[in-house]
């Protein structure tokens, strides 16, 4: 009798486990922001090797986590003296990975390419350029990065450009203004947005200041995306989006792809992290002196002492609270995944790498999301926006 009772108790949980794994495997999962190109350069690693314990991502773990399409972030900070050349160096790395693994990766430039990658069961490999400074104020360089595969550009990173102001500068007293002496887009900035629309490059507003954001909404004829951002009302960080911004993105037909970084989902995290890292500032400074990008010097130091971060990392449920908020505000068609893996030191406790993505599907089922809506969240919304951005673009 006891055995029968135990079986009755175990069967539903076993069926649920099989169900979420089956749903996850059947869905198309798209992550719009992963910084492994930068991380691999800084750590002198190759994405197509076993990087467990060293990074959040590697090629085989992406397949293990059910990642079907990855937009690789092409990033450098504002201190980089030759950002366009650095962007091309990072793209070269991704091209090399794809060329070494033709049976596993396919470079994707168009929705038709995307469909082929899905049919062939290869990782759809795409580029998002994180920071308008990487075009060096030159539309010809914007065109060239597009030709190499850039399918979104983040208009600013934390640093402003002469033609667009960032969230960091717009919210900092005495922060940089544009070349016209004000916040937002200049006339050249408006040309950049127009040219992106003409090329079919998604306009990414993660990192931009509010004035830049609203200037973009008046100009773009294509959907707006936030490739890796969260909700300001739940975590009032300058990198997050206020309700009116979320509504404007939805009105454009766009999507907010959620950032997994602890500091963007939990407002108490960064103060605790900074206190922990204070004692390791000499190590951070020494890494910067080796020409490591400052952001990665902090990330690598934090990773070295990651056990100390365990007690302050938020849970997956906190991330999904941001997802629920957006769904309730503007609907399930306007949210997706933009992890920022390998560009952050602390994702939610349950998400230690790309292999843990199925736990998001499990949690969404537990929150009552239908299979149809889970498919939208994991990848369907991206596929729609990508197609809309590329509509009527000569291919």
C-alpha positions in Angstrom: 0.0 0.0 0.0 2.8 2.4 0.9 4.5 1.7 -2.4 1.3 2.4 -4.3 0.8 5.7 -2.4 4.4 6.8 -3.2 3.9 6.0 -6.8 0.8 8.0 -6.9 2.7 11.0 -5.4 5.7 10.6 -7.7 3.9 10.1 -11.1 2.5 13.7 -11.4 6.0 15.2 -10.7 7.7 12.9 -13.1 5.1 13.7 -15.8 5.6 17.5 -15.1 9.4 17.1 -15.5 9.0 15.3 -18.8 6.4 17.9 -19.9 8.6 21.0 -19.4 11.6 19.4 -21.0 9.5 18.3 -24.0 8.0 21.8 -24.3 11.4 23.4 -24.0 12.9 21.1 -26.6 10.1 21.8 -29.1 10.2 25.6 -28.7 12.7 27.8 -30.6 14.8 29.6 -28.0 16.4 32.9 -29.0 18.8 34.8 -26.7 19.4 38.4 -28.0 22.4 39.2 -25.9 25.4 37.1 -25.0 28.9 38.6 -24.4 31.0 35.5 -25.0 33.0 37.2 -27.9 34.3 39.8 -25.4 34.7 37.3 -22.6 36.6 34.9 -24.8 39.0 37.6 -25.9 39.6 38.8 -22.4 40.0 35.3 -21.0 41.9 33.9 -24.0 39.3 31.1 -24.5 37.5 29.5 -27.5 33.7 29.3 -27.5 33.8 25.9 -29.2 35.7 24.2 -26.4 34.5 23.0 -23.0 34.4 26.1 -20.8 32.5 24.8 -17.8 33.6 26.6 -14.7 35.2 29.4 -16.8 32.2 31.0 -18.6 28.4 31.0 -18.7 28.5 29.7 -22.3 30.1 27.4 -24.8 28.8 25.8 -28.0 27.9 22.4 -26.6 26.3 23.9 -23.5 24.1 26.0 -25.7 22.8 22.9 -27.3 22.3 21.3 -23.9 20.3 24.3 -22.8 18.1 24.2 -26.0 19.4 27.5 -27.4 18.5 27.6 -31.1 19.6 31.1 -32.0 22.1 33.4 -30.4 22.8 37.1 -31.1 26.4 37.4 -30.1 27.1 40.8 -28.6 29.9 42.8 -30.3 31.1 45.1 -27.5 33.8 47.4 -26.3 33.7 50.2 -23.7 34.1 53.8 -24.5 37.7 53.8 -23.6 38.6 51.6 -26.6 40.7 53.7 -29.0 39.7 51.9 -32.2 36.2 50.6 -31.5 35.4 49.8 -35.2 38.5 47.7 -35.5 37.7 46.0 -32.2 34.2 45.2 -33.4 35.6 43.6 -36.5 38.0 41.6 -34.4 35.2 40.2 -32.3 33.2 39.4 -35.4 36.3 37.6 -36.8 36.2 35.4 -33.7 32.6 34.4 -34.2 33.2 33.7 -37.9 36.1 31.5 -36.9 34.0 29.5 -34.5 31.3 29.0 -37.2 33.9 28.0 -39.8 35.3 25.4 -37.5 31.9 24.0 -36.7 29.9 24.0 -39.9 27.7 21.1 -38.7 26.7 23.0 -35.6 26.6 26.7 -36.4 25.1 28.7 -39.3 25.6 32.4 -39.8 22.2 34.1 -40.2 21.6 37.3 -42.1 17.9 37.0 -43.1 14.7 35.3 -41.9 15.2 32.8 -44.7 18.6 32.0 -43.3 17.1 31.6 -39.8 14.6 29.1 -41.1 17.4 27.1 -42.8 19.3 27.0 -39.5 16.3 25.7 -37.6 15.6 23.0 -40.3 19.3 21.9 -40.1 19.2 22.0 -36.3 22.2 24.4 -36.2 22.8 27.3 -33.9 21.5 30.4 -35.7 24.5 32.7 -35.3 23.8 36.5 -35.4 25.4 39.7 -34.4 24.2 42.6 -32.2 26.6 45.6 -31.9 26.5 47.0 -28.4 27.3 50.7 -28.7 26.9 53.2 -31.5 30.5 54.4 -30.8 31.6 51.4 -32.7 30.6 53.0 -36.1 33.0 56.0 -35.2 30.5 58.6 -36.4 30.6 57.2 -40.0 27.6 55.8 -41.9 29.9 53.9 -44.1 31.1 51.9 -41.1 27.5 51.3 -40.1 26.9 49.9 -43.6 30.0 47.8 -43.4 29.0 46.2 -40.0 25.6 45.5 -41.4 27.2 43.7 -44.4 29.2 41.6 -42.0 26.0 40.5 -40.2 25.0 43.2 -37.6 21.3 42.8 -37.2 20.8 45.1 -34.2 22.8 48.1 -32.9 22.5 49.3 -29.4 22.4 53.1 -30.0 24.7 53.9 -27.0 26.5 51.9 -24.4 27.0 53.6 -21.0 29.2 56.2 -22.9 27.4 58.7 -25.0 28.4 59.3 -28.6 28.6 62.8 -30.2 25.2 62.0 -31.7 23.2 60.3 -28.9 23.2 60.5 -25.1 23.3 57.4 -22.8 21.2 56.6 -19.7 24.4 56.8 -17.7 25.1 60.4 -18.9 21.5 61.6 -18.9 21.1 60.6 -15.2 24.5 61.8 -14.0 24.9 65.5 -13.0 27.4 67.0 -15.4 27.2 63.9 -17.7 28.1 64.2 -21.3 25.7 65.9 -23.8 25.7 65.4 -27.5 27.6 67.5 -30.0 24.7 70.0 -30.2 25.0 70.6 -26.4 21.8 68.8 -25.4 20.4 65.4 -24.5 19.0 63.0 -27.2 19.8 62.6 -30.9 21.5 65.1 -33.1 20.7 65.5 -36.8 23.4 62.9 -37.5 21.9 60.6 -34.9 18.6 60.9 -36.8 20.4 59.8 -40.0 21.8 56.8 -38.1 18.3 55.6 -37.1 17.0 56.3 -40.6 19.8 54.3 -42.2 19.3 51.4 -39.7 15.6 51.3 -40.8 16.7 51.2 -44.5 19.2 48.4 -43.9 16.9 46.3 -41.7 19.0 46.7 -38.6 16.9 46.5 -35.4 17.1 49.6 -33.3 18.1 48.6 -29.7 17.4 51.1 -26.9 19.1 49.3 -24.1 21.5 51.7 -22.4 20.1 54.9 -24.1 18.9 57.9 -22.1 15.2 58.8 -21.9 15.5 61.8 -24.3 17.3 59.6 -26.8 14.6 57.0 -26.4 11.8 59.4 -27.1 13.6 60.9 -30.0 14.0 57.4 -31.5 10.3 56.7 -31.1 9.4 59.7 -33.2 11.7 58.6 -36.0 11.8 54.8 -36.4 9.5 53.2 -38.9 10.4 49.7 -37.6 9.8 47.9 -34.3 12.0 49.0 -31.4 13.8 46.4 -29.2 15.5 46.4 -25.8 18.0 43.6 -26.3 18.8 43.3 -22.6 16.8 45.4 -20.1 14.3 45.0 -17.3 11.5 46.9 -15.5 12.3 50.2 -13.7 9.2 50.0 -11.5 10.5 46.7 -9.9 14.2 47.8 -9.9 14.8 51.5 -10.3 18.1 51.3 -12.2 18.9 53.7 -15.0 19.3 50.7 -17.3 15.7 49.7 -16.8 12.5 50.8 -18.6 9.7 52.9 -17.2 6.1 52.0 -17.9 5.6 54.6 -20.6 8.8 53.3 -22.4 7.5 49.7 -22.2 4.2 50.8 -23.7 6.0 52.7 -26.5 8.1 49.7 -27.4 4.9 47.6 -27.5 3.1 50.2 -29.6 6.0 50.0 -32.2 5.5 46.2 -32.3 8.8 45.7 -30.5 10.0 43.5 -27.6 11.8 43.9 -24.3 14.3 41.0 -23.9 15.0 40.5 -20.3 18.5 40.9 -18.8 19.5 38.2 -16.3 21.9 40.5 -14.4 21.2 40.5 -10.6 21.7 44.3 -10.4 18.9 44.9 -12.9 16.3 42.7 -11.3 17.1 43.2 -7.6 17.7 46.8 -6.4 19.6 45.7 -3.3 22.3 43.7 -5.2 24.7 46.3 -6.5 25.3 48.0 -3.1 26.1 44.6 -1.6 28.3 43.6 -4.5 30.3 46.8 -4.4 30.9 46.4 -0.7 32.3 42.9 -1.3 34.5 44.0 -4.2 35.9 47.0 -2.3 38.5 44.7 -0.7 39.6 43.5 -4.1 40.0 46.9 -5.8 43.8 46.5 -6.1 43.2 43.3 -8.1 40.8 45.0 -10.4 43.2 47.9 -10.9 46.0 45.5 -11.8 43.9 43.8 -14.4 43.0 47.2 -16.0 46.7 48.0 -16.2 47.1 44.9 -18.5 44.7 46.7 -21.0 41.7 44.6 -19.9 38.4 46.4 -20.3 37.4 47.9 -16.9 34.0 46.1 -17.0 35.7 42.8 -17.5 38.2 43.4 -14.8 35.4 43.8 -12.4 33.5 40.8 -13.7 36.6 38.5 -13.7 37.4 39.6 -10.1 33.9 38.9 -9.0 33.9 35.5 -10.7 37.1 34.7 -8.8 35.3 35.2 -5.5 31.9 34.0 -6.8 31.2 31.9 -3.6 31.0 35.2 -1.7 28.3 36.4 -4.1 26.0 33.4 -3.6 24.3 34.9 -0.6 23.3 38.1 -2.4 22.3 36.7 -5.8 18.5 36.8 -6.3 16.4 33.8 -7.4 14.9 33.0 -10.8 11.5 34.0 -9.4 12.7 37.7 -9.2 13.6 37.7 -12.9 10.2 36.2 -13.8 8.5 38.9 -11.7 9.8 41.3 -14.4 8.5 39.1 -17.1 5.0 39.0 -15.4 5.0 42.7 -15.0 5.6 43.3 -18.8 3.0 40.7 -19.8 0.4 42.4 -17.5 1.3 45.8 -18.8 1.5 45.3 -22.6 0.9 41.6 -23.3 2.9 38.4 -23.9 3.9 39.5 -27.4 6.4 42.0 -26.1 8.8 40.1 -23.9 11.7 37.7 -24.6 15.2 36.6 -23.4 18.4 38.7 -23.6 20.5 37.1 -20.9 23.7 39.1 -20.9 25.5 35.9 -20.1 29.3 36.3 -20.0 28.8 40.1 -19.7 27.7 39.8 -16.0 29.1 38.3 -12.9 25.8 37.3 -11.2 22.7 35.9 -12.9 19.9 34.4 -10.8 20.9 31.6 -8.5 19.4 28.9 -10.6 20.9 30.1 -13.9 24.6 29.4 -13.7 25.0 29.1 -17.5 23.2 28.6 -20.8 22.6 24.9 -19.9 20.1 26.0 -17.3 17.7 27.6 -19.7 15.1 24.7 -19.4 14.5 25.9 -15.8 12.9 29.0 -17.2 10.4 27.0 -19.1 9.7 24.9 -16.0 9.1 28.1 -14.0 6.9 29.6 -16.7 4.7 26.5 -16.7 4.5 26.7 -12.9 3.3 30.3 -13.2 0.5 29.2 -15.5 1.8 30.2 -18.9 0.5 28.2 -21.8 2.6 26.3 -24.3 1.7 28.8 -27.0 2.8 31.8 -24.8 6.0 30.0 -23.7 6.9 29.6 -27.4 6.3 33.3 -27.9 8.5 34.3 -24.9 11.3 31.9 -25.7 11.7 32.8 -29.4 8.5 33.5 -31.3 8.4 37.2 -30.4 12.0 37.7 -31.7 11.2 35.8 -34.9 8.2 38.2 -35.5 10.3 41.3 -34.9 13.2 40.2 -37.0 10.8 39.5 -39.9 9.1 42.9 -39.5 12.4 44.7 -39.4 13.6 42.9 -42.6 10.3 43.4 -44.4 10.7 45.1 -47.8 14.5 45.1 -47.4 16.4 43.9 -50.5 18.1 40.6 -49.6 
